[in-house]
Every structure is written in C-alpha cells, then in structure tokens.
Amino acid sequence: DKTLGTPGGVASATVRLMLCVGFLSSVLSSTAVVAAMIPAVVAWARRIDISPGRMLMPLSFGAQLGGSCTLIGSSHCLIAKDRTKAVYGEQAMGMFDLLPIGVSLLLTLIVASILFSCLLPQPPLAPDAGGEGGADAAEAGAEQYAAVFVVEAGGALCGKALSETGIERLPGVSAVHKQHPTEPRLDAGEELWVACTGAG
C-alpha cells in the first residue's frame, strides 16, 4: 500500500500497479505474485475510491509480461531457451536477453490498459451479499486472505463462465480473478484467485 501510494486517478493507479507488479514478476513466479497481491490491491483500490475490478486485469497482465523480462521470470522463457539451441546452436540465452522486448511489451500494455480502462467493469463500491462479513468488514480492517483454486477437468466449474459459478456472490468474497481473463469460460487446469475475509 505504501509502495503504490495515493494516485490521482485510474491512469496513475494503473501505471503504478503494473510497473510494481512487472518488476516483482521478473524475479518471482507471476502466479505467486498475483495471488499475494490480490488482497493488497483490493484494499488499496477501495482506499483510493477505485473499483477493485478495474485493477485486477492490469494486475494480471502486468505480472504475465513482467515475467517475460528475465529468464527466470516465467517457465515459458526457460522453454524458449532450450528451443533456441536447435536454431542458434549452443550459445545460451542470457539472463537479461529478453529484457528489451519484455519492457517494450509491458510499456505498450500499460498504455493500452489506460486507453481501454473505460471498458473494464465498474461495479459500485458497495457492500456485497455477505453483509457484515463482506465488504464492510474488509473496509473496517478485517483480515484479508487470498486463495488459489485450480479448475478440475470434468468438475462443476469446468466450461462455465465466471459469473455462472456464483463464487463472486459468496459471503465474504471481495474479488475473483481468473488466470486467463480474455477467455470467457473456465478451462481445465486454469487457476482462480479469490480474495476474501474470514467469513468467505
């Protein structure tokens, strides 16, 4: 919260969030960064009077592209290193060889996120269905938790849209974010990140 500060609007908040998350994801697992940041981002967004729903997609995108800046940032970078040996020989891909491309993509996506932020969901900052155990409790300083779930193949959630699962309406749940936000339905093996209070 102290690192992100108090931005003056959605554009400033998006820049701060994506740069911060991108840096963390360049040296840590992007999945772990998103899971750890969801409760903090939700609380921060409520404090600066911005709907948390407008911050979760930039959080996910920033983490994914931040992981593309270094060799250890994401598993697909390590796979690319092995595949390039077949084309370029034994000359190994360096730790920061991907940095120029990764930073360029991250900056481009930051600009795109600001330009298209008006298309993101803007639900009102109101208590959820959990009453005293929901958003009110979160704003009153209730302890927040982050949970990561994996969609099971053939399970009840597989193939459904996030809005059809009802997770967002459960008591104490303040935010739900899927691993692949551009895909309308949940796929087998996809991760769901849920921010909730102790009542959730």
C-alpha positions in Angstrom: 0.0 0.0 0.0 2.8 2.4 0.9 4.7 1.5 -2.3 1.7 2.1 -4.6 0.9 5.4 -2.7 -2.1 7.6 -3.4 -2.5 8.1 -7.2 -4.7 10.9 -8.6 -6.8 8.7 -10.8 -7.2 5.4 -12.7 -4.4 6.1 -15.2 -1.9 6.9 -12.5 -3.0 3.9 -10.4 -2.7 1.6 -13.5 0.9 2.8 -14.2 2.0 2.4 -10.6 0.4 -1.1 -10.2 1.7 -2.6 -13.5 5.2 -1.3 -13.0 5.4 -2.6 -9.5 3.9 -6.0 -10.4 6.0 -6.2 -13.5 9.2 -5.7 -11.5 8.2 -8.3 -8.9 7.2 -10.9 -11.6 10.6 -10.5 -13.4 12.3 -12.3 -10.4 9.4 -14.2 -8.9 6.6 -16.5 -10.1 3.9 -14.5 -11.7 1.2 -16.8 -10.2 2.6 -16.3 -6.7 2.8 -12.5 -7.2 -0.8 -12.2 -8.4 -2.1 -14.4 -5.5 -0.1 -12.4 -2.9 -1.1 -9.0 -4.4 -4.9 -9.5 -4.8 -5.8 -8.7 -1.1 -3.4 -5.7 -1.1 -4.7 -4.4 -4.4 -8.3 -4.8 -3.4 -7.7 -2.9 -0.1 -5.7 -0.2 -1.9 -8.3 0.3 -4.6 -11.0 0.7 -2.0 -8.9 3.2 -0.2 -8.4 5.4 -3.3 -12.1 5.1 -4.3 -11.5 3.0 -7.4 -13.4 -0.2 -8.1 -11.1 -3.2 -7.4 -12.5 -4.8 -10.6 -10.7 -2.1 -12.7 -7.3 -3.0 -11.1 -7.4 -6.8 -11.3 -6.9 -7.2 -15.0 -3.9 -4.8 -15.1 -2.5 -6.8 -12.2 -2.7 -10.0 -14.2 -1.4 -8.5 -17.4 1.5 -6.7 -15.6 2.5 -10.0 -13.9 2.4 -12.0 -17.1 4.5 -9.6 -19.1 6.8 -8.8 -16.2 7.7 -12.5 -16.2 8.8 -12.2 -19.8 11.6 -9.7 -18.9 14.1 -12.2 -17.5 15.0 -15.8 -18.0 13.7 -16.9 -14.5 10.6 -14.8 -14.6 8.4 -17.4 -16.3 8.6 -21.1 -17.3 8.0 -20.3 -21.0 11.2 -18.3 -21.0 13.1 -21.4 -19.9 11.4 -23.4 -22.6 12.3 -20.8 -25.2 15.9 -21.0 -24.1 16.0 -24.7 -24.8 14.2 -24.4 -28.2 16.6 -21.7 -29.4 19.5 -24.0 -29.1 18.2 -26.0 -32.0 18.3 -22.9 -34.2 21.3 -20.8 -32.9 23.5 -23.6 -31.6 25.0 -23.8 -28.1 25.1 -20.1 -27.5 23.0 -19.8 -24.3 20.3 -17.2 -23.9 21.4 -14.8 -21.2 19.5 -13.8 -18.1 18.5 -10.4 -19.5 18.4 -11.0 -23.2 14.6 -10.8 -23.1 14.6 -7.5 -21.2 14.3 -5.1 -24.1 11.3 -7.0 -25.6 9.7 -7.6 -22.3 9.9 -4.0 -21.1 8.6 -2.8 -24.5 5.6 -5.1 -24.3 4.9 -4.1 -20.7 5.0 -0.3 -21.5 2.8 -0.9 -24.6 0.3 -2.8 -22.5 0.3 -0.1 -19.8 -0.7 2.5 -22.4 -3.3 0.1 -23.8 -4.7 -0.6 -20.3 -5.1 3.2 -19.7 -6.7 3.8 -23.1 -9.2 1.0 -22.7 -9.8 1.2 -19.0 -13.3 2.6 -19.6 -14.2 -0.9 -21.0 -13.4 -2.6 -17.7 -16.2 -3.4 -15.2 -17.0 -0.6 -12.8 -19.2 -2.0 -10.1 -20.1 0.4 -7.3 -18.1 0.4 -4.1 -20.9 -1.1 -2.1 -21.2 -4.0 0.5 -21.6 -7.4 -1.0 -24.1 -10.1 -0.2 -22.1 -11.1 2.8 -23.3 -8.2 4.9 -21.2 -7.7 7.9 -18.9 -10.5 6.8 -18.3 -8.9 3.3 -17.1 -5.6 2.1 -18.0 -3.7 5.2 -15.8 -6.0 7.3 -13.0 -5.6 4.8 -13.2 -1.8 4.9 -13.3 -1.9 8.7 -9.9 -3.7 8.8 -10.9 -7.3 8.8 -8.1 -9.7 7.9 -8.0 -10.5 4.2 -7.0 -13.8 2.6 -6.0 -14.9 -0.9 -6.9 -18.4 -2.1 -5.8 -20.1 -5.3 -8.1 -22.8 -6.8 -7.4 -25.0 -9.9 -10.4 -25.9 -12.1 -10.7 -29.7 -12.2 -11.3 -31.4 -15.6 -14.9 -32.5 -15.7 -15.7 -30.7 -12.5 -18.6 -28.4 -11.7 -16.7 -25.3 -12.7 -15.2 -26.5 -15.9 -16.7 -24.9 -19.0 -18.7 -22.3 -17.1 -18.3 -18.5 -17.2 -17.1 -16.9 -14.0 -20.5 -15.2 -13.5 -22.2 -18.6 -13.7 -20.2 -20.1 -10.9 -21.7 -17.8 -8.2 -18.3 -17.5 -6.4 -18.4 -13.7 -6.6 -21.7 -13.7 -4.6 -20.4 -15.9 -1.7 -20.3 -14.2 1.7 -17.0 -12.5 2.4 -15.7 -12.8 -1.1 -14.4 -9.3 -2.3 -12.8 -10.2 -5.6 -12.4 -13.2 -8.0 -9.9 -13.2 -10.9 -9.2 -15.9 -13.5 -5.9 -16.8 -14.9 -6.9 -16.2 -18.5 -9.2 -13.1 -18.3 -9.6 -12.9 -22.1 -11.3 -16.4 -22.3 -15.0 -16.3 -21.4 -15.2 -19.7 -19.8 -13.1 -21.6 -17.3 -10.8 -24.3 -18.7 -9.5 -27.4 -17.0 -6.3 -26.6 -15.1 -7.0 -22.9 -15.0 -6.3 -21.1 -11.8 -8.8 -18.9 -9.9 -7.6 -16.3 -7.5 -10.1 -15.3 -4.7 -9.7 -12.5 -2.2 -12.0 -12.9 0.9 -12.3 -12.3 4.6 -12.5 -14.9 7.3 -16.3 -15.2 6.6 -15.6 -16.2 3.0 
